[in-house]
């Protein structure tokens, strides 16, 4: 499961030290190295996006990745969605 985050975090520093921009194609993952590019596929729509890991999270049980608002919009996601991840 994937979720998205953004409005309350826009402009804050991420765990990697860069400023979070909700309009960038970025994501948070618990353990993948910062800078890793990941293809995220929405299993309901088949739409995909390539994101760059720049933060840590998600911290909710059952979720594997937190997408920026722009990343979530790119795959037609609202709330939480089942996704497939492929590290590139």
Secondary structure, 3 states (H helix, E strand, C coil): CEEECCCCCCCCECCCCCECCCCCCEEECCCCCCCCEEEEEECCCCCEEEEEEEECCCCCCCCCEEECHHHHHHCCCCCCECEEEEEC
